[in-house]
Amino acid sequence: MKAIGFNFAKGQLRYTVLEGTKGSPLFQNKGKLDISPDTPTTDLMNWIHSNVDTIIKRVKPDAIAARMHWKITRQDQAKNFLFPMGILNLYCYNENLPINVFGTQAMTAKKLGLPKGAKPLNECDSLIGSHPPNWDNAQRYSALAAWMILPE
Amino acid sequence: MFNPGDTIQKYSIIKELGNGRFGTVYHVHDAALGAEKAIKILDVADPAQMKEILEAQILHKCRHENCVHINEADLYEIGGTIKLVIDMEYHPAGSLENRLIAGSIGPAEIIRHITHILYGLEHAHNQDVLHRDIKPANILLSNPSTKLSDFGLATEGVGPGTIGSAKGYRTHCAPEIFNDDITSKLTDIYAVGVTLFRLINQMADWDAVMSTLNNPQQALSKGSLIQEIGFNNFVPSKFARIVRKACKPTPDERYQNCEEFRQALERLTINLNWVRISSNHWRAEMADACHELRLLSVRKHKVEYTVNRRKRRANCKSFDSIEDAQIYMDETIAKSVFS
């Protein structure tokens, strides 16, 4: 099964593609796409939609996951973190693709099949590997989202 | 050849939109749907082989927001000969070439058109299709999307690294097309680079630009076309750098895919969206202010910079020669387009 995980940030879209199982996730691909942070909201939504469409048509995943940001306190955070989730969900609805959304707190060791007490972000590199450039926490979160939907 | 008022089955001709080696495109009224369409009529050389249908099949395969949509393709016997009619969506705003001729295009609009085209081209490439004829005349404007059209020279079945035969609008052809007789995804990227070059330099009369070259064919086959024509002084260095990379003579040094190319454009942040009103007047209308640059020649040659019609003295300067004033104005624009 091929799983893709998305993580949206200000002026950024991260994705990681994994195959395998929860116990042994296999890294396939990743990407970091940027757009000027000053892009107007309507253009930003079109950018999100165009890139999600291009990536999904190229990767052809079986399932899709995304990291959800729950702590939204400012308008620009809603535009950069929350609105893209709406675009992604609508895209999946139109394409009849399954999607799961996880907050950071939901990506627990237990749900990822890790030993009790393990921190998923810390364990990410040991199981999935390190894949520079741009292999930072924002990228790891997209990998964790994909990892969450791999089969047991 | 059809004239306004002629009918072909359900289509009545409104006007001719363009013609080339591979057929003529008409703006028509579709009586069945009560809609306006664009149809391309092609002669079918050999009805048994029907090679002409490939264009319609490729268009269908490349269905994307940034590629012109095909509605249907059908065969009609007209005047005793078999014709293929490709029925497509109609875009009244016309082509990017017409837009360039009509007036100056600002950097934000240029970025939008080219990134849209790169999305459409990326989709075509992902379907293993090469377009092979990218130029402003084959880019259609449609609010809100810009669309790649005319897949008459397109070829399919090209995997990564594979190549098609040499085709395309000569002045937008990469050097390897002339030297090695090949087209590839990277020759499409080169053609988008030349298109971007024409837009950022506001080169509406491309034939006139080409006629200034001593040996255009040599420039094309050496891949030195961009270098020999050069950039206008008002072109921001960030734009010029992107064009140079897209049009590198060596394919390996170009953007290796559409995503890399469009990402270079998408990362740019517009500071002032300068649009040329006339050769002596530029305007950047931003959300909070209207910036204007004027070259005024009374006793001296003066460049006047205003924001909401109030002079910004730090940027106003006088010069003894009009050439120096022009250079100052152009450089002010080039430096302030991007953050």
Interface residues (C-beta under 8 A of the other chain):
Chain A: L33 D34 I35 S36 P37 D38 D43 N46 W47 S50 D53 T54 K57 R58
Chain B: E65 N66 R112 Y119 E122 H123 N126 P144 E259 Q263 E266 R267 L268 T269 I270 S339
